Amino acid sequence: MSETPSPDAVCDGGDLDCGSGLLLIIREAMQPLAPGGLLEVRSRESSVAVDLPAWCRLVGHDLIEATPFVTSGPQPGASYFVRKKLAEDEALAADLERARAHVWTVRARAREGMGARLFARNHAFDVGQPASFDTADAAPSAVEYLLGALAGCLAVGMRWRAVRRGIEVFELEVSLRARLDDPLVFLGLSSAGRSGLAGVEGRLFIDAVADDDVLDELWRETLQRSPVAATLEGHVPLTIERRSH
């Protein structure tokens, strides 16, 4: 049986989750530690087991172990041992070099009928025909995957930026819709015009503890920095607004 790590500092988050103050407590406790220092985070909130590892990956810390413990109350707790990331300049330089050199690769293998199997890293999924006008298909169309990539990129990017600001997000959804410029070109019934998207419209729905001005600022930044939105911008008009409550 391995020994429990010996931390350099301890902080108790009680019943707080990562969106309601726990991350602020962790940041304050982590601040005085030297790079590589070990912080023990004690928590009785079950959602921390999922959210804390994700936050550590985002900011560069290492979650090396999680150890359950028995509390005096009905809710069990756990200790999370977080290793502080390396010196900012060293870690940042290494991360930037890896990011600049990274090459994204996918493979698509055609299948019988109107479909293909797509392979990306350790994932594989089915893609239907490029643009389907039926109400039901065995797999999403390529156009739906394109819109889904944009919606997913924006939804994750917005939530990530909100959490970094210490904003608690209860619900977040990005809804998109689009039409083809001329579907007849895709169907081979016309040689004029283009078969690309005529434009993408949509809304961000977010329920969060923050002023509207702050959410608008984060949304503008999310749109500007999204790799998928930046790729489409200039080729397809994007009108995706935040819906106010």
N, C-alpha and C positions, 0 to 999 in steps of 0.2 A: 504494500500500500504506500503510495507516494505521500511525502510530507506536505502539509499545507504551506504555501509560500509565505515568506516573512515580508510583510509590506513596509514601505518607508513612511506611509501615512494611511489613515483610515477616515472615510467619511460615511455618514449614515443618512441615506435618503428616505428612510421611513416608508411611507405609503405613496410617495410621489412617483409619477411616471416620467418618462423622458421628455414629454411635451409640456409638463406643468411645473418645471423648476429643478428637476434632478440634474439635468445637464449643466445648469448654472452652478450648482453645488460642486459637481465633479470638476468643472473648469477651475473654480477657486481653489479646490484642494490640490489640483494638479499643478497649478502655477508655480509654487515654490520648489517643486521637485526637479532634480537634475534630469537631463535626457537619459532614458533607461530606468528611471525610478519606478517603483511599484506602488500603486494605489489600490487599497482594498475598498470597494464600494459595497456597502450593505444595503439591502433593499427587501421590502416585503411586498412589492408590487410585481405581479406575475408577468406583465407585459414587458418589463425590463429585460427579461431573458431573450426576447426577440429584438427589441429596439436598441439596446446597448451594443451588442455586437455589430449591428449595422452602422451605428454612429462611429464606433471605433474604426471600422473600415474606411468610412468617409474621411475622417480627420487624420488617420495614420497611426493611431495607438494600437497596441496589441492586447487583445483579451486572451490571457494565457490560461485562465482556469475559472470555473464557477463551482462553488461549493455550497450545497444546501445546509441550512441550520434550523433548529427548532426555536421558535419564539414563544414568548409568554402568552400571546394572543392566539386566535384561531387561524390566522393567516401565516403559513410557513414563509421563511425568508431564504435568501441566498447571499453569499459573498462573491463578488466579481473582482478578480484581480487583473488590473489594467496596467500594462507597461507603457510608460510615456514614450512617445516617438523620439527619434533621434533629433539632433540639433536641426533647427529649421532649414538652415542653408544647405546642409548635406542631404537631408531627405528631399527637399524641394528640387535640388539639382538632379538627383537620381530620378525622381518622378517625372520631371520635365523631359529628361532625355528619353525615358521609356515611352512617354506619351507621343513625342515627336517622331519616334522611330516605328511606332505601332502601325501595322498594316491589317486592315479588316478583310477577312476572306469568307466567302460562302460558296457552296456548290449546289446546283439544282439538277436533279436527275429526273428526266421526263418519265411519266408513267402512262399506262394505257388510259385512253380517254383524254379528257381535258384537265390535266393536273400534273403536278410535279412534287417531288420530295426534296425539301431544302435542308441542307446541313450547314450549321454554323457553330463553330467551336464544339462543345459537348451537347449541342441541341440538334434536334431534327423535327421538322414539322411539315405538314402538307400544305400546298398552295393550289388553289383552284385555277380556273382559267383567268386570263388577264382581267377581264371585266365581265361579270355575270349580271344579267338582268332578271334572273329567276328569284323567286322568294326563298328557295331552299337549295343548298348545295352541300356536297360532302366536305368541302373545305372553304375557307374564306378566299376571295379573289385576290389577285395581286394588288389591285387598287385599294382594297380594304386593308391589306397589310401595310400599304404605304400610308394611308390615313391613320391606321392604328399605331404605326411607328411614330408619327408626329404627335398624336394624342398622348401616347405613353411617355415620350420624351418630355413633353410640356408638363404633364401631371407630376412625374417624378422630380423634374427640375424645380417646379414651384414648391412642392412639399419640402424638398431638401433645403432650399433657400429659407423657407419659413422656419424650419427647425433650427437652422444655424443662427437665426435671429432670436431664438428662444420663444418662438410663437407656437402656441398650442393649436393644432389643426384637428378638428373633429371630423369633417367631411371634405373631400376634394374630388372633383370630377371635371374632365374636359370632354365636351361633346362637339363633334365635328360633322359637317356634311359638305358634299361636293358633287358637281356635275361634270361630265365630259364635255369638252368643247364641241365635238361632233361625233356622236356614237357611230354614225354611218361609216366613218373612216375606219374605225376598228373592225366593223362588220364586213368591210370590203365592198360596201355599196356606194362609196363615194371616194373620189381621189382628190377632192379639194378640201381645204381646211386642215385641221389637226385633231388628233385623237386624245390629246393630253387633257388634264384637268383645266376647266375654265376658271376655277377659283375655289378656295376653301374658306368656308364660314364656320364660326363656332363660338362657344361660350365656355368660360371657366366658372364653375360653381364651387365656392369655397366657404366653409363655415369655420372661422378661426378667431382667436382672441387677439385682434389687432385693429387699428384704425384703417379706414378705407384708403387713406393716402399711402400708408405703409404697404398694404396689399397691392395697390396699383403700381407702386415702385418696384416691388418684387416681381410682379407679372411682366412689366416692361423688360426688366432684366432677363427674366426667363425666356421671353420671346427672342431677345437679341442674342442670347448666348446658346440657344438650342442648336445643336449641330444639324438636326433634321430641318428645322425651320430655316436656318441659314442656307441650306442647300436648295430648298424650294424657292426661297425669296428671290425675286427678280425674274423668275420663270412662271410662277403661279401667284396670283394675288391672294394674300392671307389676311383675313379679317376675323380675328379671334379676340373677343372682348371679355372682360371680367364682369360677371353679373352681380350687381349690388343687391343686398337683401332689402 
